[in-house]
Amino acid sequence: MAIDTLKLARRLREAGFSEPQAEAVAEAVRDGSEGADFATKQDLAMLGTELRAEIATVRAEMREMEQRVVARIEASNAALMNRVVGIILGTVPINVVAIIGATFAAVKLLVH
């Protein structure tokens, strides 16, 4: 970034700095800016474009991941429901046999 030290020194003199003060400040500003790597508006615009593209990619990846997680949850829920139904259906015959046995035992006690 180029700094117009003459213009800077002139403005400083107009603001009340002495000639040596104005020149010293202008020199210090020039020395401080030499070799500095300042970002330009174009650099920032390119960076913004790159960041937006990366954010869009991350969002797309997150949507895909969300869909996979939802699918896994649905599959787990289906498997769990199948197990619960299986357990319920497995206990029905046992309960029927127990009820029949209890009924026969009650009848036998009442008959004797």
TACOR-V762388 format. One line per field, one symbol per residue. phi: phi as a letter, one per 30 degrees, with the letter a starting at -180 (. if undefined). burial: b if it has 24 or more other ideal C-beta (glycine too) atoms within 12 Angstrom, else e. A space follows every 10 residues. Layout:
phi: ???
burial: ???
//
This chain:
phi: .dcddddddd dddddjdded dddddddddd ddcdidcddc ddeddddddd dddddddddd dddddddddd dddddddddd dddddddddd dddddddddd dddddddddd dd
burial: eeeeeeebbe ebeeeeeeee ebeebbeebe eeeeeeeeee eeeeeeeeee eeeeeeeeee eeeeeeeeee eeeeeeeeee eeeeeeeeee eeeeeeeeee eeeeeeeeee ee
//
